[in-house]
Amino acid sequence: MLPPDYQRILAVVREAAGPVMARQVGEVLGVDVRVRARLEPLCGKPVRPADRGWLRKLPDGRFTTRL
């Protein structure tokens, strides 16, 4: 079972119409993305599911579901 933070991130990426940036995930989750200190921790979170094969990280830094 994934921790709740990762479950929410995966849900946002799955529901998106296309690949998303960490900033877009933060906006959907209600993180104040204008404050760099709040955005930076979120930027690394989608990387872990991508490393495990649950998400796909594109060369431009966006994330999408695995195909």
CORLIN-V175550 format. One record per residue. RES is the residue in one small letter. PHI is phi as a letter, one per 30 degrees, with the letter a starting at -180 (NA if undefined). NEAR is the number of other C-alpha atoms within 8 Angstrom. D_LAST is the distance of its C-alpha to the last C-alpha in Angstrom with 1 decimal. Layout:
res={RES,RES}
phi={PHI,PHI}
near={NEAR,NEAR}
d_last={D_LAST,D_LAST}
//
This chain:
res={m,l,p,p,d,y,q,r,i,l,a,v,v,r,e,a,a,g,p,v,m,a,r,q,v,g,e,v,l,g,v,d,v,r,v,r,a,r,l,e,p,l,c,g,k,p,v,r,p,a,d,r,g,w,l,r,k,l,p,d,g,r,f,t,t,r,l}
phi={NA,d,d,e,e,d,d,d,d,d,d,d,d,d,d,d,d,a,e,b,c,e,d,d,d,d,d,d,d,i,d,d,d,d,c,e,d,d,d,e,d,d,d,d,d,d,d,d,d,d,d,c,j,d,b,c,c,d,e,d,j,d,b,b,d,d,c}
near={2,5,6,6,6,11,9,9,10,9,8,10,13,8,6,8,4,5,9,11,9,11,9,8,12,13,10,8,7,6,9,9,10,5,7,7,6,10,14,8,8,10,10,8,9,13,9,8,11,12,8,7,8,9,14,10,10,8,5,4,7,11,15,13,9,7,2}
d_last={21.2,20.1,22.8,23.1,22.3,18.8,18.2,19.3,17.1,13.9,15.3,16.1,12.7,11.2,14.3,14.3,14.1,12.3,12.1,15.1,17.8,19.4,22.4,20.6,19.5,23.1,24.5,22.7,23.8,27.3,27.8,30.5,28.4,31.7,33.0,31.5,32.4,30.3,27.2,27.3,26.5,23.5,22.1,21.6,20.1,16.4,16.8,17.4,14.2,12.4,14.8,14.1,10.3,9.9,9.0,8.3,11.7,12.3,15.7,17.4,17.0,14.7,11.9,8.7,6.3,3.8,0.0}
//
